[in-house]
Amino acid sequence: MAKPTSSAGRKNARRSRTSGIERALAANPRITRSASLRSTLEVGKAIFEGVFGGSGKAMRVNGRKDVSFRKLARNSALPVSASSLWRSCAIYELSLRWPPMTKCQHLTLSHMRSVLGIAPRDQLRLLTRAEKGHWSVSRLVAHAESKRRSHGGRPRKLKVESYLDSVRVMLSELPEAVCDSEGIRALEEHELAAGLKATSALRERLPRLESALRRSRGRFARGR
């Protein structure tokens, strides 16, 4: 009769699995940086099996709070963010419940991401309808958001909201960067060229963004 594994033994086993995942991901940045469904599933499988022992229940119960996952997410050497790691794991777990994912003729990785966070049954129903009906990503997002609201969930932040948040953060830090004349003088030629290219792109695109925001805001002014 096999002896039960001690608490220390389980911790060592988890630590060993997590270290193995870290080594695998760090050694193959092509996988973690690729935006393909195949690479996402490869990363997700490594985390799902290594951190959660291949248990969908353990993943849903422990989630991002799992000790091994938090350790993995804190590893700055990995060429991927904690959010990306979690999405990869969630999409892989979804693929186990919905095997047609790997054979889809229409749905993309963006479609899969759009249903994360809603009830498992709703995920399968929406993905099946989306594949058969050739839904766009935006249409699937709208249906997924409707499911979230009907279950009292928090609506997902729109992509443009995230962009605007990034702009606000950048502007809050910009005065300090502009005053750092010594830092600017220390930049290499290729870094200066890249900086000029970025600021030129901002100068071209920000007026268009401002114009779109003003037009949209005008809808509310007309309704008063």
C-alpha positions as CSV (number, residue, x, y, z in Angstrom):
1,M,0.0,0.0,0.0
2,A,1.4,3.4,-1.1
3,K,2.1,5.9,1.7
4,P,0.2,9.1,1.5
5,T,2.2,12.0,0.2
6,S,3.2,14.4,2.9
7,S,2.5,18.1,2.8
8,A,6.2,18.9,2.3
9,G,6.3,16.4,-0.5
10,R,3.3,17.9,-2.3
11,K,4.9,21.4,-2.0
12,N,8.2,20.1,-3.4
13,A,6.3,18.5,-6.3
14,R,4.4,21.7,-7.1
15,R,7.6,23.7,-6.8
16,S,9.3,21.3,-9.2
17,R,6.5,21.5,-11.7
18,T,6.4,25.3,-11.6
19,S,10.1,25.5,-12.1
20,G,9.8,23.3,-15.1
21,I,7.1,25.5,-16.6
22,E,9.3,28.6,-16.0
23,R,12.3,27.0,-17.7
24,A,10.1,25.8,-20.7
25,L,8.5,29.2,-21.3
26,A,11.7,31.2,-20.8
27,A,13.6,28.9,-23.2
28,N,10.9,29.2,-25.9
29,P,9.9,32.9,-26.1
30,R,8.5,32.2,-29.6
31,I,5.6,30.4,-28.1
32,T,4.7,33.0,-25.5
33,R,5.0,35.9,-27.9
34,S,3.1,34.3,-30.7
35,A,-0.5,35.4,-31.0
36,S,-1.7,32.1,-32.6
37,L,-4.3,29.8,-31.1
38,R,-1.8,26.9,-31.3
39,S,0.9,28.7,-29.2
40,T,-1.7,29.8,-26.7
41,L,-2.9,26.3,-26.2
42,E,0.7,25.1,-25.7
43,V,1.3,27.6,-23.0
44,G,-2.1,27.0,-21.4
45,K,-1.5,23.2,-21.3
46,A,1.8,23.7,-19.6
47,I,0.2,25.8,-16.9
48,F,-3.0,23.8,-16.6
49,E,-1.1,20.5,-16.1
50,G,1.9,21.9,-14.2
51,V,0.1,24.3,-11.8
52,F,-3.4,22.9,-11.5
53,G,-2.6,19.2,-12.0
54,G,-4.8,19.0,-15.0
55,S,-7.9,19.7,-12.9
56,G,-10.4,22.2,-14.3
57,K,-12.1,22.3,-10.9
58,A,-8.8,23.2,-9.2
59,M,-8.3,25.9,-11.7
60,R,-11.7,27.4,-11.3
61,V,-11.6,27.2,-7.5
62,N,-8.1,28.4,-6.9
63,G,-7.7,30.6,-10.0
64,R,-5.1,33.3,-10.0
65,K,-4.7,33.0,-6.2
66,D,-3.1,29.6,-6.5
67,V,0.4,29.8,-4.9
68,S,2.2,28.2,-7.8
69,F,0.4,30.5,-10.4
70,R,1.3,33.6,-8.4
71,K,4.9,32.5,-8.2
72,L,4.9,31.9,-11.9
73,A,3.3,35.2,-12.7
74,R,5.8,37.1,-10.5
75,N,8.7,35.7,-12.6
76,S,10.0,38.8,-14.4
77,A,12.2,36.6,-16.6
78,L,9.2,35.2,-18.5
79,P,8.4,37.1,-21.7
80,V,4.7,37.3,-21.0
81,S,2.4,39.0,-18.5
82,A,0.4,37.3,-15.7
83,S,-2.9,38.2,-17.5
84,S,-1.6,36.5,-20.7
85,L,-0.6,33.4,-18.7
86,W,-4.0,33.2,-17.1
87,R,-5.9,33.7,-20.4
88,S,-3.8,30.9,-22.0
89,C,-4.6,28.5,-19.2
90,A,-8.3,29.4,-19.3
91,I,-8.5,29.0,-23.1
92,Y,-6.7,25.6,-22.9
93,E,-9.2,24.5,-20.2
94,L,-12.0,25.7,-22.5
95,S,-10.6,23.6,-25.4
96,L,-10.9,20.5,-23.3
97,R,-14.6,21.2,-22.7
98,W,-15.1,22.2,-26.3
99,P,-12.9,20.0,-28.6
100,P,-14.1,21.6,-31.9
101,M,-12.0,24.7,-31.0
102,T,-8.9,23.2,-32.7
103,K,-10.9,22.5,-35.9
104,C,-12.8,25.7,-36.2
105,Q,-12.9,27.1,-39.8
106,H,-14.0,30.6,-38.7
107,L,-13.4,31.4,-35.0
108,T,-10.0,32.9,-34.0
109,L,-8.1,33.4,-30.8
110,S,-9.9,36.7,-30.3
111,H,-13.3,34.9,-30.4
112,M,-12.1,32.5,-27.6
113,R,-10.9,35.4,-25.4
114,S,-14.2,37.1,-25.7
115,V,-16.1,34.4,-23.8
116,L,-13.7,34.0,-20.9
117,G,-15.4,34.8,-17.6
118,I,-18.9,33.8,-18.5
119,A,-20.7,30.6,-17.3
120,P,-19.1,27.4,-18.9
121,R,-22.5,26.4,-20.4
122,D,-22.9,29.8,-22.0
123,Q,-19.3,29.6,-23.4
124,L,-20.0,26.4,-25.3
125,R,-23.4,27.6,-26.6
126,L,-22.1,30.9,-27.9
127,L,-19.0,29.5,-29.5
128,T,-21.1,26.8,-31.3
129,R,-23.5,29.5,-32.6
130,A,-20.6,31.8,-33.5
131,E,-18.8,29.1,-35.5
132,K,-22.0,28.0,-37.4
133,G,-23.1,31.6,-38.0
134,H,-19.7,33.0,-38.9
135,W,-20.0,35.7,-36.2
136,S,-17.6,38.5,-36.0
137,V,-15.6,39.1,-32.8
138,S,-17.7,42.2,-32.0
139,R,-20.9,40.2,-32.3
140,L,-19.7,37.5,-30.0
141,V,-18.4,40.1,-27.5
142,A,-21.9,41.7,-27.5
143,H,-23.5,38.4,-26.7
144,A,-20.9,37.5,-24.1
145,E,-21.5,40.9,-22.4
146,S,-25.2,40.3,-22.4
147,K,-24.6,37.0,-20.5
148,R,-22.3,38.7,-18.0
149,R,-24.9,41.3,-17.2
150,S,-27.7,38.8,-16.9
151,H,-25.7,36.9,-14.3
152,G,-24.7,40.1,-12.4
153,G,-21.2,40.0,-13.7
154,R,-19.0,43.1,-14.4
155,P,-19.0,44.2,-18.0
156,R,-15.6,43.7,-19.7
157,K,-13.7,46.9,-20.2
158,L,-13.7,48.0,-23.9
159,K,-10.4,47.9,-25.7
160,V,-10.6,51.7,-26.3
161,E,-11.0,52.2,-22.6
162,S,-7.7,50.4,-22.0
163,Y,-6.0,52.6,-24.6
164,L,-7.3,55.7,-23.0
165,D,-6.1,54.5,-19.6
166,S,-2.7,54.1,-21.2
167,V,-2.8,57.6,-22.6
168,R,-3.7,59.0,-19.2
169,V,-0.8,57.2,-17.5
170,M,1.6,58.3,-20.2
171,L,0.5,61.9,-19.9
172,S,0.9,61.8,-16.1
173,E,4.5,60.7,-16.5
174,L,5.4,62.8,-19.5
175,P,6.4,66.0,-17.7
176,E,9.0,64.1,-15.7
177,A,10.4,62.5,-18.9
178,V,10.5,65.8,-20.8
179,C,12.5,67.4,-18.0
180,D,15.0,64.5,-18.0
181,S,17.4,66.2,-20.4
182,E,20.4,64.2,-19.2
183,G,18.6,61.0,-19.9
184,I,17.6,62.1,-23.4
185,R,21.2,63.1,-24.1
186,A,22.4,59.6,-23.0
187,L,20.2,57.8,-25.6
188,E,21.8,56.1,-28.5
189,E,21.1,57.2,-32.0
190,H,18.7,54.3,-32.8
191,E,16.8,55.0,-29.5
192,L,16.4,58.7,-30.5
193,A,15.2,57.7,-33.9
194,A,12.6,55.4,-32.4
195,G,11.5,58.1,-30.0
196,L,11.1,60.6,-32.8
197,K,9.1,58.1,-34.8
198,A,6.8,57.4,-31.8
199,T,6.2,61.1,-31.1
200,S,5.5,61.7,-34.8
201,A,2.9,58.9,-34.8
202,L,1.3,60.4,-31.6
203,R,1.1,63.8,-33.2
204,E,-0.7,62.3,-36.2
205,R,-3.1,60.0,-34.3
206,L,-4.1,62.0,-31.2
207,P,-6.0,64.6,-33.2
208,R,-8.0,61.8,-34.8
209,L,-8.7,60.3,-31.4
210,E,-9.8,63.7,-30.0
211,S,-12.1,64.3,-33.0
212,A,-13.8,60.9,-32.5
213,L,-14.2,61.4,-28.8
214,R,-15.8,64.9,-29.4
215,R,-18.2,63.5,-32.0
216,S,-19.3,60.8,-29.7
217,R,-19.7,63.2,-26.8
218,G,-21.9,65.3,-29.0
219,R,-24.5,62.6,-28.9
220,F,-25.1,63.4,-25.2
221,A,-25.1,67.1,-25.7
222,R,-27.9,66.7,-28.4
223,G,-29.9,64.6,-26.0
224,R,-30.1,67.3,-23.3
